[in-house]
Amino acid sequence: MSAGRIRWRAVAWAVATVLAQPAMAQEPAAPAGEGPEAEPSWRLSGSGEAWVYGTRNSVLSTSLLNPGNRVAALPRDLDLLDIRLNGRAEHGPLALVGSARLTSQRSLTELAARPDRRDSDDTQQVLQAFARYRQGEGVLTVGRELLSWGPANFRSPSNPFYFDAGRTNPLASTPGVDVLRYTGQVAPGWRVGGGYVLSTSQITPATDLGHSSWLKIDNQGEAHLASLVLSQQRGGATFVGGFAQWTPDDAWLLYGEVGSNRQPGQLQVAGPGNGPLYRWQQPAPRSTDALLGASYTLESGHVLIGEWLHSGGGYSEAGQGAYWAQAGRANTLATQNPALGYASLGQALGQAPRLLGRDYLWLGLQSNPQESGLYWRAEYSTQLADHSGQLLLYGEKNFWRQLSGFVVLSRTVGGVQTEFGSLVRSRLTVGVKLFVF
């Protein structure tokens, strides 16, 4: 079957689901004469959105890690149809929740000394699909669920499964993990939750954290929430983390997160010589990530946020210098021995730490989230060692109840031997959201 036929079948299925949902969501009428003691019916609700947008990337042809775009093959132009469906059914203590995403993507990639490459990709993804049953103070959940927690935006050190939950990406649609969990209250202000994660295969970039047992202990008061998190993957290292947040008044929120873990591996920068430029060490040494943050809500409703993150798994300033020096050698080697040179650059790109450095600052300013007509946010992320960064601006305007337009602009700061400035100079996305129901 052709890709085009598969794509339009997926779109037709999504549109049919969207059109059928309002009728499904209506509460069935009670039979005439039915008394108040009748068995309550299912309560159905749902939402459906179609996003259509295009992105233009300014890819650096002079990139040290990606010369001529031969290694990463980043698209210059990207057009996307993104359909997002959400449904919920409730009957007494039982709730069934599901969300799906269907995308149809077209891209144009410019490659040095080769013809431009045009690609298409059509995907259907179940983001969440779980059943939840409440019995008194206890909640049992089974299925695919977004298992995120903590107040941080830039990264979430207290979560073993979602270090980056996509909170700084306005277009993100983060999928869940396959989990069986139970949460219950054990004393006033104290809750204990735990369970078993079977698979994390849906997370992008790919992670292998399935077959993990975890425990989360929460203590909540009038102005604070504190949590301890433990996780143990079968055959892996133990994760220990937690977070705490405190609201001294209506305007301020102060918080912190921490996590200690061993990553599956670490890219080692080899010393001078004729051997490999990089080596992969398994497993990585244990490292600790910590974040401190604060947010302040102005009288206008605008919110100011600041976060500092220390990533123990990143390179020191000297380690980053060695990493870039070897990348320069691999870049030169690629002109003499392309197979070996580009393989080393691919290793430097694909196996680099999830954050290249150790210390980061993230600043955010957003409009009043209660104002639905116009929403905007501005963010700046910077690595404190190499002083590179990225500015992101997002604006969304609601034209009428079922249609909004949005713009995302990002611009990187830093040279080719810096984390944020190494691959892309800028990115512009323009699109619309159609709220079907």
N, C-alpha and C positions, 0 to 999 in steps of 0.2 A: 504494500500500500504506500502511496507517495506521501512525502512529508507534508505537502500542502493539504492533502485530504485529511490526514490525522489532525493537523492544526485546526482546520475549520470544523471537524467533528467535535474537537474539544471545545471550541468557542460556541458551537451550537448547543452542546450539552449544558455549558454554563449559562447561556442565555435562557434556555428552557427552564433550568433550575431557578434562575432569578425570577422569571415571569410566574412560575408556579408558587413561589414562596409566599406572596401576600395572601393567596387563598389558603395555603396551609396554615398560616399564622393566625387565621381568624378563630376565635373561640366558638366552638359549636354551640348552637342555640339549645337551651334546655327544653325538653319536651313539655308540652302544655300540662299544667297541673302538677309538675314536679315540685316537691317540697324542699325545704332547706336542708334536709338530711341526705340529699342525693350525693352519690360518690363524686368528688371533685374530678373534673376532666383534666386532660393534659393541657398545659399552658405552653404555647409555641411562640417563638420569636425568632427573628433572623435579620440579617442585613446583607446587602450585596453591593459591591462597588466595582466599577470598571475604570482602571487608570490607563490612560494613553499618554505616553511621553517619549521624548527624544533626548539623547545625550550626546554632546560633543566633547571629546577628550583632547586636550593638547598634550600629546605624548612626546616625550623628549627623545629625539633621534640621537642626541649626543650622550644619552645615559651611559654611565660607566657599567652598570649591571645589565643593561638591556640595550646594547648598541644596535641601532637600526631597527629596534623593536623585534629582533630575531629570537630573543629568549622568552619574554613574557607574552608576546603577540597581543598587546592590548588594543582593543578596538578604538578607532577614531570616532566612528559614528555608531550609535546604538539606538534602535527604535523598539519600543516594547508595548505590547498589550498585556495588561496585568489585571486579572479578574480575581477578586477576593470575596469569598462567600463565608458567612458565619451563621450558624444555627444553634438553637437551644430549645430543648424540650424538658419540661418539669412536671412531675406528678408526685405530689406529696414530698417525701424526703429524697426522692430520686431525681437526678438531673443528668441529662445527656447533652454533651457539648461537642460541637464539631466546627472546624474551619478548614477551608481548602483554598489553594491558590493555583490558578492556571495562567501560564504565561506563554506568549508567542513573541519571539525575539528575532530581530534581524540586525546584523552588524556588518560594518565595513572596517577591515584592518589593513593598514598600510605597512608593508614590509620592505626594507631596503633591498634594492637590486632584485626584487621579485614582484610579480604582479600583485595588485591589491587583492585581498581575499574577502569574499562575501560568504557569510555563514548565516544559518538559521537554526533555531532551537526552540522546541515546543515541549513544555513540561507540565505535568500535573502533580501536585504535591499536597498531601494531607498534613496540615500544620498541627492540628490538634483533633483528637477524637477520643473522648474519655467519658466514663460513667462515674458519677459521684453520688454517694449515698450518705445521708446525715442521720445519725442516731444520737439524740441528746447532744452532748458536747463533742462527740466524735464524728469524724469525716473519713470515709473510705473512698479512695480514688483509684481507678484502674484504666489504663489506656495511654494515649499519647498526650502529654501535657507540657505546657511551657513552665518549667520548674525554675523560675527566677525569683530572686529576693534581694533585699538590700537597697539602700537609698542612692548609691553612687551612679553616676552617669557615664563617665569616661571609660572606666573598666570596673569589674565587680570582683575583687580579690576573694571575697567570702564565698563565692560559688564555684564548686569544683567542675561544673558542667558548662557554665556560661560566663567565662572570664570577660568576653565581649558579647553583651546581650543586644547590641544594635541600638542602644539608646541615643547615640550621637548621630545616627543615620536616619533622617526623616523619611526615607523611602524603604526602610527595612521591614521585613516580615519574618520575624524569628520563629522557627519551627520548634515544636516540643520534643521531648524525649519519651521513650516508652517506659512507663513506670507503674509500679504498684506501691501505694503509700497509704498511711493512716496517720491522722492527726487528732489529738484529743487534749482536753484540759485536765490537768492533774491536781491543780490547786488554784485558788484565786490569783490571777495574774500570770500563771505559769501554763505553758502549752508545750507538748512534746510531739514531734512528728518524725516519721522515719519510713523507710521503705527500700525498694530494690529497683534500680534502673537496669532494664534489660538491654537497651540499645540506645546509642546516640547517633545513629547513622544519618539522620536528617540534618544535623547541624553542619553549617558551612562557615569556614573551611572544615573539612572532614576531621572528626575526632573519634577516637576509639576508647570511650569510657563506659562501655556497656559492662554488665555484670558487676555493678557497684552497689554496695549497701551503704545507706547514709542515715544519719540521725541529726535532728535539729531541735534544740531546746530554746524556747523563747520566754522572756520575761517582759511583761508590758505593764506600764503604769500610766498615770495621767499625762505625763510629759516625756516619757522615754520608752524605748523599745531596744532590747538587747538580745542577741542570738548567738548561740554556740553551734557550730556546724562540724560534724565529723563524717568522713566518707572513706570507704575502703573498697578499692577495686580488686576483683579476684586476681591474684598473682601480681598486684601492683602495690605501690606505696600508699600509706595512709595520708589523707588530706585532713588538716586541722585548720579551722578558720572561724570567723565570726564577724558580726557587725554590731554597732550601737548607734542610736540616734537620739537626740535630745532637743526638745522645743522649749526654750526658756520663756518665749512669749509668742504671740500670734505672727510675728514677722520673721523670726529667726528659726532656722533648722541647722543644727550642728551634728556631724556624723563622721564615722570612720569605719573602714573595713580592713580585714587582714586575712591572709591565707598562706599556709605553708604546704608545699607539695613537691613532688619530683616529676618533671616532665618526661615523656617517653625517651627523649634524646636531646643532645645539645651539639650545636655546630661548633667544632673546635677550629681555631685558626692555626694552621701549621706554621712552623718556623721556616726560616730560609733553607733552601735546598732544592733538590730535583724531584722530591716526592710530591704527593698530592698537596694542593693549596689549602684544602679544608678536609677535616675528618669529622665523622659522625660518632659521637660517644653515646652509648646506651647503657643504662638510663642516665639522665642528667643528674647532677648533684641536687640535693634538696635546696630549695630557695624559698624566700618569703616575699610576698607582695603586700604592700600596705598603702592605704589611701585615707587622706583626711579631707573633709569638705565642709562647706557651709553655703547656705542659701538665704537670701534676704528678700522678702516681698515688700515692694514699695506700696505707698498708699494708692497708686494708680492700678495696682495689681500686677505690674511688671515684676519679674523675678530675676535677681542677680545670683549667679552661682559661681563658686570657685572650688577647684579640687587639685590636690597635689598627690601624685602617685609615685611610689618607689617600687620598681620592679627588680627583684633580686636575680631574676633569670636573664636579664639583659647584660650587655657588655659594659665594662667600665669605659671611661674616656680613652684610655690606652688600648683597650681591647677593640674599640670601634676604629681606632687608627689602624690597627693591624688588619682588621676586617677589610677596610677600604684599600689598604695597600695591596693585599692579595687580590682584591677585585680588579685593581689596576693591572696587576701582572696577568690575570686571566684575560682581561680585555686585550692586552698586547698579544698574548699567546693565541687568541682567537684569529688574529690576522695571519699567523704562521701555521698553526695546527687547529683548524676550526673545530674538529670533533672534541679535542681535549679542552680547548679554551671555553667553548660554549657549554660543555658539560660542567666545568667548574663554576661558571656564572650561574647556570641553572641550580647548582647545589647551593651557591651563596644566596640565591633568591628564595628557593623553595624550602630550605632547612634553616633559615635564619630564625632567631628567637622571635616569639610572638610580639615582643617589643624590643627594638634593637638596643636601646639605651636603658638607663636605670632610673632616671628622674624626669617627670613630666608635670606640666602645669596645664590645666584645662579651665577655661573661662567661658561662661555662658550668660546670655541675656535674652530673655524671651518676653513677649507681650502677655497680657492678661489671658490665661487659658480659658477664662469664662466668657470672653468676647468671641462669639462664633463668626462674626462677619469678616474679620481680618485677623490672621495669626501670623506672627513672624518670630524668628529666633536667629541669633548670631552666636557663633562659637569660635573659639580659637584654641587650638592644641599646639603645644610646643615641647620639644625635647630640650632640657636645660643644658645638656652637655654640648651638642652641636648647634644649638640655637635655631634649628629648623622648625617649621611649624606649618599649620594649615588653618586658613580662615574659611569658615562655612557660613553662608547666608541662606536662609530659607524664608519664603513668604507664600502664604496661601490666602486667596481671596474667594469668598463665597458669593457667587453672582445671583443665584437663587437656590431654593431649597435642595435641588437635586444636582447642582453643577458648581464645581469650584475649579479654579485654575491655580497652578503653583509653579514656582521657580526655585531652583537650587543652584547656587554658585559657590564653587570652592576654588581657592587659590593657595598654592603652596609657596613657602618661603624657605630658601636654602639652596645650596649648590648641589652638584651631582654626587658629591661625597657626603651627603647628609640623608637622614632617614626620610623626612617628608619631601625633600626635593629631588629624590633619586630617579623617579619614574615619570611622573606627570606634573605638568606645570599648572594646569587649570582644568576645571570641568564645569560645564553648563548643562542643566537639565530644565526643560520646559514641558509642561503637560497639563492635563485636565483630569478631574475625578468626576465620574458620573455615579451618583448615589441612586441606584435603581430601586431599592427598598430599604 
